[in-house]
Amino acid sequence: FRRAFGGVLRDRDSGIFVSCRQGRLIGLLAWSLRPMLHIAGRLFRIDELVVSNAARGQGVGRELLRAAHELARRRGALRIELLTNRKRESYRRGFYAKNGFDEADTAVFRSDIAGARTP
């Protein structure tokens, strides 16, 4: 985790927003930015969005998404994307739709790299 975290922080086209309350971490949003041919521009990707159970429903996720949108605009992104699981509570209660995201009709396919270490 430390190596991956450090790599995100050192990369100019990725980063992490955190939300703290009374010195405690209550939310985290990791992002990355890259050029994409299919949109003829830059894609801002929300790679991780986590809010502590105790802070859910208090606007923490919404504020992290606002910060992401603002940075995406400043960095010239044409689109923001994120991937979530339909079984997650945030999906079931419409969190992303309420915050301006439309669900894409997309299938996700994965292929693990042989011999690669997975977390």
N, C-alpha and C positions, 0 to 999 in steps of 0.2 A: 504494500500500500504506500509506504513512504516513497519508494522509487517512482511509482506512478504519480503520486501527488506532486512530488518535486518536478517531474517532467511536465506536468500541466502548468505549473507555475513558471517554469523557465521558457515555455513556448509562447512566442509573441501572439500567436493566433489561437490561444486557448487561455482559460482562466477560471477562477472560482470566486463567486460572491458568497459571503457568509452573512448570516443574521444572528446577532447576539442580543441577549437580554440579561442584565445583571451579571455580566461576565461569563455567561454560559452560551455555548453554541446551540441555536435552536433551529437553524435552517442553513441549507447549502445548495447552491446551484453551480454546476460545472458546465462550461460552454466551450465550443470550438468554432472556428470560422475557416471556411475553405472555398476556393473557386469551384463552381459546378457548371459543366457544359450544358446540362439540360435546362438550366434556368438562365444561362448566359450571364452569370454574375456570381456573387458570393452568397453562400448559404451559412447562416448562423444556426448552429445546432446546440440544443440544450441536451447535454449528455447525461446529467444527473440532476434531479431535483428532490430534495429530502427535507422534510419538516418533522421535528420531533413530535411524538404523540401528544405531549402536553401543550404544544403550541398550535396544533391544528385548529383551523376554524377561527384564527385570530388575525388573518390577513398576511401572515409571513410569506406564504407561497406567492400570493398576489404581488407583494412588494418585490420579491426576487424576480418574478416574471417582468415587472415594470422595469427593473434595472436592466434585465437582459434585452428588452425591447429598445430601450434607450441606447445601450451600447451597440446593438445591432445597427440601428440607424446611423450612429456616429461613425461606425466602421464600414458603412456602405453596403450592408447586406440587403439583398432583395427579398429574402424569405427567412423565416425562423421555423425550424422543425424540431420535434421531439418525438421520442418513441416511448410508449407506455404499454402496460398490459391491461387488457380489458377486465381482468379480474381484480385489479387494484381498486381500493375504495375511492381514490381520487377520480378515477375514470367513471365509476358507477354513479358518483354524485355530480358528474358533469363539470368538474373543476376546470378543465382545459377549455371547454366550450364557453363557460361563463367568463373566461379570461381572453376571449377573442380568437381561439384556435378552432379550425375546422378539421374534422377527421378526414384523412385521405383514404382513398380506396386502394390500399397498398398491401402487398404481402411481403413479409420479411423472411429472407432466406439466409441461412448461416452455414458456414463451413469452417470448422476449427482447423487451425494450422497444425499439421502433424508435428508432435514433439514440443509444441509451444506450451508454456506454463499458463494455466488459467487460474484466476483468483478463486 
